[in-house]
Amino acid sequence: MKELLEAIAAGLVEEPGAVNVTVDEPNEEGVVYYHLHVAEEDMGRVIGKQGRIAKAIRVVMRAAASRENQKISVEID
């Protein structure tokens, strides 16, 4: 899952080396939080107009997680 998020983000940004993903332990409801960090100048590329790209990233990640019976949330920092 972490590798999928890194691959998606690296394809969107101008500085793929600055993409970093941290993973938190599951909380009491079993939700795993993925924190996506990108370079400051690439933040707009990852979020997109009105957050459309960020929503699309979250949809793809949730779909991949549901195939593995996981609950996840993607935070863009």
N, C-alpha and C positions, 0 to 999 in steps of 0.2 A: 504494500500500500504506500509506504514511504517513497519507494522508487517511482511509482506511478505519478505521485504528486510532484516529485522533483522533475520528472521527464516532461510533464505538462507545463510546468512553470518555466523550465529551461527553454522550451520552444517559443515562449511568448516574449521573453526579455532580451535586452541587448547585452547584458552581462550574465551569461549562464553560470559563470563561476561564483557569482554572489548568491545564488539560490541555496537556501539552507532550510531544512525541515527538521523540526524537533517534535517528538512524540511524548505526550503525557501518559501516565498510567491510567487505566480505566477508572472512572469515578464509580460512585455507589450504584448508578443506574446502568453501568457497563459501557458508557460512552467513552471512546478514545478521542482525545483532542490532538489534532495535527496543527502545528503552528508553522506557517509558511513565511519565511523572511526573504526579501529581495532587496536589491539596491534601491535607494531612495528615488532615483530618477526613473526606475522601472515600475514603481508602485502603480502609476496610472495605467500601464499596460496590463497589469495583472487584474486590476479592479474593473477597468473598462467603463464605457459610458453608462451612467446610472447603475453601475454594479453588475452589468450583464455578464461579463466574462467571469467575475467572481462567482456569480450564481451558477454558471455553467460548470465551472470547476467543481463546485460543491455537489452538483447533481451527478457528475461523472464519478466522483469519489464515493458518494453514497451508494450508487449503483454497484460499483465494484465491491464495496464493503458488504452489501446485502448478499452478494453471491457467496461470501465467506461467513455469513451469519454474524456480522459485526455491526456495531453502531458507531458511527464516527461523526466528528464535526471538524470543519476546516476553518481555522482562524488565519487571517492575513494580517501580519504584523509589519 
